[in-house]
Amino acid sequence: MPAHAEQFSISTHGKGTYEITERCQEIVRASGIRTGTATILVRHTSASLVIFENADPSARTDLHAFFDRLVPEDTPWFVHTHEGTDDMPSHLRMALTRTSEVIPVMNGRLTLGTWQGIFLFEHRRAPHSRSIVVSVVGEL
């Protein structure tokens, strides 16, 4: 079964969501695979992936606010704070979401819904360079 994998980096400007749908779709297109699956992985423990609403940015604003309330920074009983007060919260936010997504490929395209996008969810306040791997397997 044919397989194709590529890696790319995305620079973040701190906490928030960064759409990577088009870059993932370009890799699927370049693979030549018409039917199969694409696995997308973020290679970090303080960032994650989400498939989320991509039409109205206010939905992502609410997502960010929800996670800030769900796992607040400056929690006094966190022990793992060597890299700052956002260190442990970033790991917990990652654990509550996902570090990989598997999406069917049909007709050489990711089969996302009309308003779905793939987002890197950066959980740290500081800018980072995040590594994303896309692996596509299937039939040509």
N, CA, C and O of each residue as an XYZ file, in Angstrom:
560
protein
N       0.851     -1.168      0.000
C       0.000      0.000      0.000
C       0.908      1.246      0.000
O       1.796      1.362      0.844
N       0.692      2.143     -0.912
C       1.524      3.348     -0.986
C       1.384      4.214      0.274
O       0.314      4.312      0.875
N       2.490      4.824      0.640
C       2.511      5.727      1.802
C       3.375      6.932      1.473
O       4.304      6.850      0.670
N       3.054      8.044      2.104
C       3.784      9.294      1.893
C       3.750     10.060      3.216
O       2.703     10.141      3.860
N       4.887     10.620      3.621
C       4.924     11.404      4.860
C       5.770     12.650      4.643
O       6.787     12.626      3.950
N       5.325     13.727      5.249
C       6.066     14.987      5.233
C       5.933     15.643      6.594
O       4.989     15.391      7.343
N       6.900     16.489      6.889
C       6.896     17.265      8.127
C       6.993     18.736      7.771
O       7.664     19.105      6.808
N       6.320     19.580      8.553
C       6.462     21.018      8.382
C       6.417     21.684      9.748
O       5.975     21.091     10.732
N       6.875     22.911      9.788
C       6.866     23.684     11.037
C       5.911     24.851     10.912
O       5.695     25.400      9.832
N       5.350     25.208     12.044
C       4.501     26.394     12.100
C       4.967     27.226     13.289
O       5.155     26.706     14.388
N       5.149     28.510     13.058
C       5.539     29.424     14.128
C       4.287     29.996     14.756
O       3.375     30.448     14.064
N       4.258     29.970     16.082
C       3.115     30.547     16.788
C       3.540     31.858     17.440
O       4.727     32.141     17.600
N       2.558     32.633     17.803
C       2.802     33.906     18.497
C       2.288     33.824     19.924
O       1.943     34.839     20.529
N       2.239     32.608     20.458
C       1.702     32.394     21.789
C       0.368     31.686     21.722
O      -0.030     31.185     20.671
N      -0.327     31.647     22.863
C      -1.577     30.897     22.996
C      -2.560     31.252     21.892
O      -2.698     32.409     21.494
N      -3.243     30.208     21.409
C      -4.266     30.416     20.393
C      -4.327     29.254     19.421
O      -3.633     28.251     19.585
N      -5.163     29.402     18.411
C      -5.332     28.382     17.388
C      -4.831     28.917     16.059
O      -5.036     30.081     15.715
N      -4.170     28.037     15.323
C      -3.541     28.393     14.056
C      -3.978     27.374     13.017
O      -3.688     26.186     13.154
N      -4.671     27.825     11.982
C      -5.207     26.875     11.004
C      -4.094     26.300     10.129
O      -3.251     27.029      9.607
N      -4.114     24.975      9.985
C      -3.123     24.275      9.171
C      -3.802     23.411      8.098
O      -3.144     22.572      7.481
N      -5.084     23.602      7.871
C      -5.846     22.763      6.943
C      -5.221     22.744      5.557
O      -4.990     21.673      4.995
N      -4.948     23.908      5.006
C      -4.468     23.978      3.626
C      -3.108     23.315      3.468
O      -2.861     22.634      2.472
N      -2.225     23.506      4.439
C      -0.901     22.861      4.353
C      -1.052     21.343      4.401
O      -0.366     20.635      3.663
N      -1.936     20.834      5.256
C      -2.179     19.381      5.307
C      -2.764     18.888      3.985
O      -2.387     17.825      3.491
N      -3.681     19.662      3.418
C      -4.289     19.285      2.136
C      -3.248     19.264      1.022
O      -3.302     18.395      0.151
N      -2.310     20.194      1.033
C      -1.241     20.204      0.027
C      -0.422     18.919      0.094
O      -0.040     18.368     -0.939
N      -0.153     18.444      1.300
C       0.621     17.210      1.469
C      -0.174     16.012      0.955
O       0.385     15.131      0.302
N      -1.468     15.976      1.244
C      -2.317     14.903      0.718
C      -2.292     14.932     -0.807
O      -2.142     13.887     -1.441
N      -2.436     16.102     -1.395
C      -2.407     16.243     -2.850
C      -1.079     15.735     -3.418
O      -1.058     14.995     -4.402
N       0.036     16.144     -2.783
C       1.369     15.751     -3.250
C       1.602     14.244     -3.131
O       2.421     13.687     -3.861
N       0.897     13.590     -2.229
C       1.081     12.153     -2.034
C       0.592     11.345     -3.229
O       1.083     10.243     -3.471
N      -0.358     11.873     -3.970
C      -0.953     11.139     -5.085
C      -1.970     10.105     -4.655
O      -2.577      9.445     -5.498
N      -2.165      9.956     -3.367
C      -3.113      8.966     -2.855
C      -4.530      9.496     -3.026
O      -4.851     10.612     -2.619
N      -5.370      8.663     -3.639
C      -6.751      9.065     -3.938
C      -7.729      8.621     -2.852
O      -8.687      9.332     -2.546
N      -7.485      7.430     -2.262
C      -8.376      6.883     -1.244
C      -7.518      6.301     -0.125
O      -6.630      5.485     -0.370
N      -7.795      6.733      1.115
C      -7.021      6.220      2.239
C      -7.252      7.056      3.478
O      -8.365      7.515      3.735
N      -6.190      7.250      4.244
C      -6.278      8.064      5.457
C      -5.051      8.955      5.577
O      -3.961      8.622      5.113
N      -5.265     10.080      6.204
C      -4.178     10.998      6.551
C      -4.135     11.089      8.067
O      -5.152     11.335      8.715
N      -2.958     10.889      8.619
C      -2.754     11.057     10.053
C      -1.914     12.306     10.244
O      -0.843     12.439      9.651
N      -2.396     13.215     11.067
C      -1.685     14.460     11.364
C      -1.276     14.407     12.827
O      -2.106     14.130     13.693
N       0.004     14.673     13.113
C       0.544     14.594     14.473
C       1.311     15.869     14.796
O       2.123     16.326     13.992
N       1.058     16.443     15.967
C       1.902     17.526     16.477
C       2.879     16.886     17.454
O       2.477     16.134     18.341
N       4.167     17.188     17.287
C       5.220     16.487     18.029
C       5.639     17.257     19.286
O       6.824     17.519     19.491
N       4.677     17.611     20.112
C       4.969     18.406     21.309
C       4.010     18.028     22.428
O       2.947     17.459     22.179
N       4.391     18.348     23.668
C       3.538     18.038     24.823
C       2.853     19.272     25.395
O       2.181     19.183     26.422
N       3.013     20.415     24.751
C       2.344     21.628     25.234
C       1.577     22.317     24.108
O       1.294     23.513     24.177
N       1.247     21.551     23.076
C       0.394     22.003     21.979
C      -0.414     20.793     21.532
O      -0.038     19.653     21.807
N      -1.514     21.040     20.848
C      -2.355     19.929     20.413
C      -3.008     20.271     19.083
O      -2.762     21.329     18.505
N      -3.842     19.357     18.613
C      -4.594     19.561     17.382
C      -6.079     19.514     17.703
O      -6.517     18.758     18.570
N      -6.838     20.322     17.000
C      -8.293     20.245     17.091
C      -8.879     20.412     15.697
O      -8.389     21.201     14.890
N      -9.929     19.661     15.433
C     -10.755     19.924     14.255
C     -11.900     20.773     14.778
O     -12.642     20.364     15.671
N     -12.028     21.962     14.206
C     -12.931     22.941     14.801
C     -13.533     23.829     13.724
O     -13.086     23.841     12.577
N     -14.547     24.563     14.118
C     -15.212     25.562     13.276
C     -14.173     26.513     12.671
O     -13.363     27.095     13.392
N     -14.204     26.668     11.331
C     -13.238     27.568     10.708
C     -13.885     28.758      9.990
O     -13.192     29.524      9.321
N     -15.182     28.915     10.119
C     -15.855     30.011      9.417
C     -15.961     31.267     10.274
O     -15.755     32.375      9.779
N     -16.281     31.104     11.548
C     -16.491     32.252     12.432
C     -15.422     32.239     13.526
O     -15.445     31.370     14.397
N     -14.484     33.191     13.492
C     -13.407     33.224     14.489
C     -13.897     33.341     15.930
O     -13.157     33.000     16.852
N     -15.122     33.814     16.148
C     -15.611     33.947     17.519
C     -15.764     32.575     18.188
O     -15.700     32.479     19.413
N     -15.964     31.527     17.407
C     -16.034     30.175     17.991
C     -14.684     29.807     18.617
O     -14.639     29.194     19.684
N     -13.595     30.179     17.957
C     -12.275     29.899     18.514
C     -11.986     30.793     19.714
O     -11.314     30.362     20.650
N     -12.477     32.017     19.706
C     -12.333     32.888     20.878
C     -12.978     32.237     22.092
O     -12.412     32.251     23.185
N     -14.162     31.667     21.898
C     -14.846     30.975     22.995
C     -14.090     29.715     23.424
O     -14.038     29.407     24.614
N     -13.504     28.985     22.472
C     -12.700     27.811     22.805
C     -11.518     28.199     23.689
O     -11.243     27.541     24.692
N     -10.826     29.265     23.314
C      -9.680     29.730     24.102
C     -10.119     30.109     25.519
O      -9.471     29.731     26.495
N     -11.220     30.854     25.626
C     -11.706     31.286     26.940
C     -12.122     30.085     27.786
O     -11.880     30.065     28.993
N     -12.743     29.088     27.167
C     -13.160     27.891     27.887
C     -11.955     27.184     28.503
O     -11.984     26.823     29.680
N     -10.894     26.984     27.715
C      -9.712     26.295     28.234
C      -8.984     27.125     29.285
O      -8.409     26.564     30.218
N      -8.997     28.450     29.151
C      -8.394     29.295     30.188
C      -9.122     29.126     31.517
O      -8.496     29.168     32.576
N     -10.441     28.935     31.469
C     -11.216     28.733     32.694
C     -11.100     27.287     33.201
O     -11.050     27.044     34.406
N     -11.059     26.338     32.266
C     -11.003     24.924     32.634
C      -9.681     24.570     33.312
O      -9.664     23.851     34.311
N      -8.570     25.079     32.764
C      -7.238     24.795     33.311
C      -6.516     26.132     33.489
O      -5.718     26.523     32.637
N      -6.791     26.828     34.583
C      -6.198     28.157     34.775
C      -4.704     28.093     35.090
O      -4.207     27.148     35.703
N      -4.023     29.129     34.648
C      -2.619     29.288     35.016
C      -2.545     29.789     36.458
O      -3.556     30.192     37.033
N      -1.366     29.761     37.027
C      -1.145     30.205     38.406
C      -1.893     29.354     39.429
O      -2.209     29.832     40.518
N      -2.178     28.100     39.087
C      -2.798     27.189     40.048
C      -1.751     26.860     41.115
O      -0.703     26.300     40.793
N      -2.019     27.199     42.382
C      -0.973     27.113     43.401
C      -0.480     25.697     43.711
O       0.641     25.548     44.197
N      -1.266     24.662     43.451
C      -0.851     23.304     43.805
C      -0.142     22.567     42.675
O       0.222     21.405     42.856
N       0.073     23.201     41.500
C       0.860     22.571     40.444
C       2.326     22.531     40.860
O       2.865     23.530     41.336
N       2.958     21.407     40.687
C       4.363     21.206     41.026
C       5.251     21.435     39.799
O       6.344     21.988     39.918
N       4.789     21.016     38.643
C       5.579     21.083     37.406
C       5.493     22.504     36.820
O       4.704     22.761     35.910
N       6.308     23.415     37.350
C       6.264     24.820     36.931
C       7.645     25.354     36.569
O       7.848     26.568     36.532
N       8.595     24.463     36.302
C       9.978     24.875     36.027
C      10.065     25.899     34.894
O      10.887     26.814     34.949
N       9.225     25.751     33.870
C       9.262     26.654     32.723
C       8.246     27.786     32.839
O       8.015     28.498     31.862
N       7.642     27.969     33.994
C       6.696     29.062     34.188
C       5.315     28.583     34.602
O       5.039     27.384     34.638
N       4.456     29.541     34.912
C       3.119     29.200     35.410
C       2.209     28.631     34.327
O       1.155     28.079     34.642
N       2.594     28.753     33.057
C       1.782     28.147     31.998
C       2.291     26.757     31.617
O       1.756     26.139     30.696
N       3.324     26.253     32.317
C       3.936     24.973     31.975
C       2.964     23.807     32.177
O       2.593     23.144     31.208
N       2.552     23.550     33.404
C       1.638     22.426     33.661
C       0.279     22.631     32.993
O      -0.252     21.677     32.426
N      -0.309     23.832     33.032
C      -1.580     23.997     32.322
C      -1.486     23.636     30.834
O      -2.434     23.093     30.267
N      -0.341     23.936     30.199
C      -0.210     23.607     28.772
C      -0.213     22.096     28.567
O      -0.783     21.611     27.590
N       0.413     21.345     29.468
C       0.417     19.890     29.348
C      -0.981     19.316     29.590
O      -1.399     18.388     28.898
N      -1.694     19.859     30.557
C      -3.053     19.371     30.826
C      -3.997     19.683     29.671
O      -4.824     18.847     29.309
N      -3.885     20.873     29.088
C      -4.732     21.227     27.934
C      -4.450     20.300     26.769
O      -5.366     19.905     26.049
N      -3.164     19.945     26.579
C      -2.808     18.992     25.529
C      -3.446     17.635     25.814
O      -3.994     17.007     24.909
N      -3.381     17.177     27.071
C      -3.928     15.868     27.428
C      -5.449     15.827     27.261
O      -6.007     14.764     26.987
N      -6.117     16.951     27.418
C      -7.574     17.008     27.280
C      -8.029     17.101     25.828
O      -9.207     16.905     25.528
N      -7.105     17.397     24.939
C      -7.445     17.464     23.511
C      -6.752     16.285     22.827
O      -6.828     15.161     23.323
N      -6.086     16.519     21.708
C      -5.444     15.414     20.996
C      -4.131     15.878     20.392
O      -3.963     17.057     20.079
N      -3.202     14.947     20.230
C      -1.967     15.277     19.538
C      -1.965     14.725     18.120
O      -1.044     15.001     17.350
N      -2.986     13.948     17.765
C      -3.087     13.459     16.394
C      -4.551     13.362     15.981
O      -5.454     13.232     16.808
N      -4.744     13.430     14.682
C      -6.071     13.260     14.082
C      -5.917     12.371     12.863
O      -4.940     12.496     12.123
N      -6.863     11.478     12.645
C      -6.899     10.648     11.445
C      -8.125     11.055     10.648
O      -9.247     11.043     11.155
N      -7.891     11.420      9.385
C      -8.966     11.933      8.533
C      -9.007     11.103      7.252
O      -7.970     10.904      6.619
N     -10.177     10.618      6.860
C     -10.278      9.878      5.599
C      -9.895     10.760      4.409
O     -10.127     11.969      4.398
N      -9.306     10.112      3.419
C      -8.989     10.769      2.144
C      -9.860     10.121      1.074
O      -9.854      8.900      0.913
N     -10.603     10.940      0.350
C     -11.427     10.476     -0.763
C     -11.177     11.399     -1.939
O     -11.118     12.619     -1.784
N     -11.031     10.816     -3.103
C     -10.783     11.598     -4.322
C      -9.596     12.541     -4.155
O      -9.592     13.654     -4.681
N      -8.595     12.079     -3.417
C      -7.372     12.861     -3.249
C      -7.479     14.057     -2.328
O      -6.611     14.930     -2.333
N      -8.555     14.106     -1.527
C      -8.770     15.248     -0.636
C      -9.144     14.779      0.763
O      -9.734     13.713      0.940
N      -8.791     15.596      1.758
C      -9.268     15.363      3.120
C     -10.783     15.502      3.120
O     -11.317     16.405      2.476
N     -11.482     14.624      3.829
C     -12.953     14.670      3.822
C     -13.485     15.418      5.038
O     -14.259     14.877      5.828
N     -13.062     16.653      5.171
C     -13.566     17.498      6.255
C     -14.937     18.043      5.883
O     -15.275     18.170      4.706
N     -15.722     18.364      6.914
C     -17.027     18.970      6.689
C     -16.888     20.422      6.229
O     -15.800     20.997      6.256
N     -17.991     20.990      5.816
C     -18.011     22.336      5.245
C     -17.342     23.370      6.130
O     -16.588     24.204      5.629
N     -17.595     23.342      7.424
C     -17.058     24.369      8.318
C     -15.948     23.843      9.219
O     -15.619     24.475     10.223
N     -15.368     22.699      8.875
C     -14.305     22.123      9.696
C     -12.931     22.534      9.183
O     -12.674     22.547      7.979
N     -12.060     22.866     10.124
C     -10.671     23.141      9.811
C      -9.793     22.408     10.810
O     -10.234     22.051     11.902
N      -8.541     22.188     10.417
C      -7.566     21.562     11.302
C      -6.724     22.684     11.898
O      -6.171     23.509     11.171
N      -6.630     22.710     13.227
C      -5.927     23.788     13.911
C      -4.861     23.236     14.849
O      -5.085     22.259     15.563
N      -3.709     23.876     14.833
C      -2.734     23.696     15.898
C      -3.243     24.537     17.060
O      -3.556     25.714     16.882
N      -3.328     23.951     18.237
C      -3.796     24.647     19.435
C      -2.576     24.862     20.324
O      -2.139     23.950     21.025
N      -2.036     26.066     20.288
C      -0.852     26.420     21.083
C      -1.304     26.744     22.498
O      -2.181     27.585     22.701
N      -0.701     26.072     23.479
C      -1.095     26.258     24.871
C      -0.109     27.091     25.688
O      -0.369     27.381     26.855
N       1.016     27.477     25.092
C       2.012     28.276     25.814
C       1.869     29.747     25.434
O       1.459     30.076     24.321
N       2.216     30.634     26.382
C       2.131     32.081     26.132
C       3.212     32.568     25.173
O       2.970     33.471     24.372
N       4.386     31.984     25.248
C       5.516     32.437     24.432
C       5.409     31.879     23.007
O       4.801     30.829     22.797
N       5.990     32.570     22.041
C       6.048     32.032     20.673
C       6.863     30.740     20.637
O       7.833     30.581     21.379
N       6.458     29.834     19.771
C       7.164     28.567     19.584
C       7.159     28.193     18.105
O       6.348     28.691     17.324
N       8.066     27.319     17.745
C       8.043     26.676     16.435
C       7.575     25.251     16.680
O       8.209     24.503     17.424
N       6.470     24.878     16.058
C       5.861     23.565     16.289
C       6.024     22.689     15.051
O       5.875     23.149     13.919
N       6.331     21.426     15.292
C       6.556     20.459     14.225
C       5.307     19.608     14.024
O       4.765     19.038     14.971
N       4.861     19.535     12.768
C       3.683     18.764     12.395
C       4.115     17.706     11.388
O       4.848     18.006     10.445
N       3.664     16.465     11.584
C       3.921     15.384     10.628
C       2.590     14.958     10.038
O       1.603     14.783     10.752
N       2.578     14.792      8.706
C       1.398     14.302      8.010
C       1.799     13.029      7.286
O       2.727     13.036      6.476
N       1.101     11.933      7.575
C       1.353     10.643      6.940
C       0.086     10.233      6.207
O      -1.001     10.211      6.785
N       0.239      9.907      4.921
C      -0.907      9.534      4.094
C      -0.673      8.127      3.570
O       0.379      7.841      2.998
N      -1.645      7.249      3.763
C      -1.569      5.877      3.241
C      -2.857      5.572      2.503
O      -3.924      6.079      2.848
N      -2.739      4.732      1.478
C      -3.931      4.349      0.745
C      -3.621      3.898     -0.660
O      -2.542      3.375     -0.938
N      -4.583      4.106     -1.547
C      -4.469      3.669     -2.947
C      -4.308      4.868     -3.848
O      -4.908      5.921     -3.633
N      -3.480      4.685     -4.867
C      -3.258      5.759     -5.855
C      -4.414      5.839     -6.816
O      -4.412      6.678     -7.717
